[in-house]
Amino acid sequence: MQLVEVFVRNPIKVTVGALLTVLFGTIALMRMPLQLTPEVETPTITISTTWPGASPQEIEQEEQLQGVEGSRKLSSESSDSQGVITIEFNVGTNMDQALLTVNSRLNQVPEYPENADQPVITTANSANQPIAWFILGTLAPSREKIEAFAATHPNIKEQLLKCARSDNPGLKLLRLRMLHKEHPEVAELLPPPELDVTKLRRFAEDEIEARFERVAGISQANVLGGLEDELQVIVDPEKLAARQLTVAQVRDVLRGQNKDTSAGDFYEGKRRWVVRALGEFRTPEQVENQLLAVRDGAPVFVRDVATVQVGYKKPDGVVRRYGDSSIAINTIRESDANVLDIMAELRVATNQLNQELLHPKGLMLTQVYDETEYINSSIGLVIENIFVGGALTMIILMLFLHLGWVTMVMSVPILLTALAAVYISPWFFAISVGLIVGVGFLSARGALVVGLSIPMSIVGTFLVMDLLGRSLNVISLAGLAFAIGMLIDNAVVVLENIYRRYTIGESPVESAVRGTQEVWGAIIASSLTNIAVFLPVLFIEDQAGQLFRDIALAISAALALSVVIAATVIPTASARLFRGNRKLTGFDDPHHPTAQSPATTLPPTKHSVLVRSITGLGGLFNNSVVGLNRFVLRSTFLQWGTLIVMVGASVGVSWLLWPKSEYLPSGNRNLVFGIILPPPGYNLDQLMSLGQIVEDELRPYWDVDENTDLEKLPFPAIEDFFFVVSGRRVFLGLRAKDPL
C-alpha cells in the first residue's frame, strides 16, 4: 500500500496528527520568548577599569591582554579615571573559554592601586541593552491634597490648580517649587527639606536594585546617580607634623587594623573554642580611638590628628528630572527571556515598592522607559499583516474557485469591512473574518480545505522554532507573513488534480490517492526550490546571518510543513468531501466536458453569462499577448531590441525607486536620546550647567498645561524629560506627549 493511500484510508490518524500539531504548536507559541529582534551574539569582550583621579597614562593595562587566543583585534581607550579595552574575536569562538582566558590574564596583574576598582568584564550582546528605566524621586502630593489646599488659599488658587492638573509627578513638584519662591505657605505641600534623594544611593542599591534582580529573567539592575556614603578621615597636617607622623603612616595603620582576623582555637575542659579577633571598624568612634603611635611615652590616637565623620564620595554622575536631582535605575534582561513577562513582573515589583516601602518615606519610583511598548506595536503590526494576508488569500482563493454569484456579492462588503476593521478593533476584524469563512463554507468548502494549510503550517512552524530554541520576534513573524502566499500553492495543486480525476469518474478515495501521487514529485521540487533560497542563511555565522536566521527558518519550516499537509490532510479531507456529490459546489466548472453532458445541462443564467464575459475578456488578453509575442519573434533585431528595452527599463525603474540602505528599518519608539560631548577637562559642575541649558531651552515644550493647545507649538510637546551627567558627557532622554 502506498504511503498516500495509508493516509487517505486512515482519516482518524491523520486528524489526530493534525490536532496534535496544532496543540503542541499553540503550547510552543505560549512558551516562546517574545522579543523585538533575535539574539545577536557579538564575539566581543570589554574590560572596564575605573581609577578615580588617575591620568590616561597611568590607567593603561593592555599589555596583559595582548595575544589572547582567538582574538582578531584589540583596541584600548584610556581617559581620565577610566580605561576601556575591547577585544574582538573571530566568529564562532567559544566565548566561555575566551572569558576564562581573559580573566586569567587579568589575574596575572601583580597588584591594583588601592583606590582603583577591579576590572569589570562584559560581553557584547543585544540582551545587554536596558529594557526599562526608572527614576527614584520625591513623592508629589496628590491632586486631592492640592485642591484642598487651594480651597483655603484663594489668592493662588489658579496656580495651584494648574499644578494639580499635571499627571507627571516631576512636573507637578517643579511647579510647586516655583510657586513656593513667591508664596512660602506652599511649603506645606512640598516634601521636607531634609529629604535628599541623592543621599539614598545605598538605599536604592539595597532595596530597589535587589528587588528588581529577584525578578525572573532579569540578569542585572544598575543604579546611576546619587551619592555613595563613606567614612572620611580628615587629617590636620599641622597636628600630624607636630607628632612626627605622615599621611602614609595613618593610612597603613587604618588599613592594617580594619579587618577581622582568625585567631585559631583553644581547648577548655571538654570544649573547643574558635577565636576570632574583631578589628573591622563599625562606628566613627572606633576609628577615632585607633592608636597610631607612641611619641615620648604618650599614645597618639586618630582623634588627635584628624576628624572622623560619615560623608559622601565625590559624585561620579548626576541624574536630573524636571529640575530635581534623582536616582536612575535600569534593568537588563537575560538572554532568551520573554520581555513581556519580565515587564509585567517589573510593574508588579514597582507597585509593591511604591506602596509598601517608598510612599511611607515620601519617595516614588516612576518608570520612564518601557521597551515593550515598541515591541507590542511592532509585533502587532506584523500580526495584523499576517491576518490580513491570510484573509485576502482565502477570499481570492474562493473567488477563483468559481464561487456562486450570490457568494461573490456577499464577500465583497465583508472583505471591505474586514480591511477597515484592522484599524478599528482586533475583535471586529476577527468577526469579519469569521463571516468570510462562514460564507465560504456555505458555497466553497473546497476553498476551506485548501485554507487549512495556512493556519496548520503557521502553528506547526511555532513548534519547530521552539524546538530549535528560537524566539518570537518581528523577524520571524515577518517570515511567516512572507510565506502566507506560498503556503497554499501545494494544496491548490493537489486539490485541483484530485478534482480533475474525480470528474472523469474515479471514486473519491481513488482520485485522492492517484491525484496526490501524480503531483507529489512536482510539489516537492517546487518547495525545495523556494527553501533553497532561504536555507543557506542558516549557515551564515556573522551578525547578518544571526539576525536573519529566524526569517529563513520560519519560511523554510512553513513551506516544508505545507508539503506534508498537502500530502496528508488535503487528500484525506478531499476523499470525504467529494463523496456523494460529483458536482461539488466551489469547483463546478461549466466548461468541463463532464458538466456539458445532456444530463447536467442547465438553462443559461446570469452566472453563466458573467463567466462567459470574463472568459471572453481573458481570451482577448491572451490573444493580444500571443500576437505581440509573434511580432517580436519575427526577427533577431526585434528580439534583441525588446530584450534591451525591457532590461534597461527594469534597471532604470529599480534605480529610481531604490530605497535608502540601512541595517534595520527604524521605528517610532517615542524615545529620543541626545548626547553632549564637551571639550576634555570639564568638571561635573560645568557638565551640569550644559544639561541645564538644554533643560531651560526645552522648557516651553515639557512645561505645558493640559489646557494648552498643543497644535500651536512649533514642535511636539514633551511627556517626559531627564538628563544624566556621567563621565565626560551629558546624556539626555525625552518622550513626546503625543507619539507621531
Summary of the structure (lengths in Angstrom):
residues: 740
radius of gyration: 37.0
end to end distance: 63.0
largest distance: 135.2
contacts: 2201
relative contact order: 0.10
helix: 56%
strand: 18%
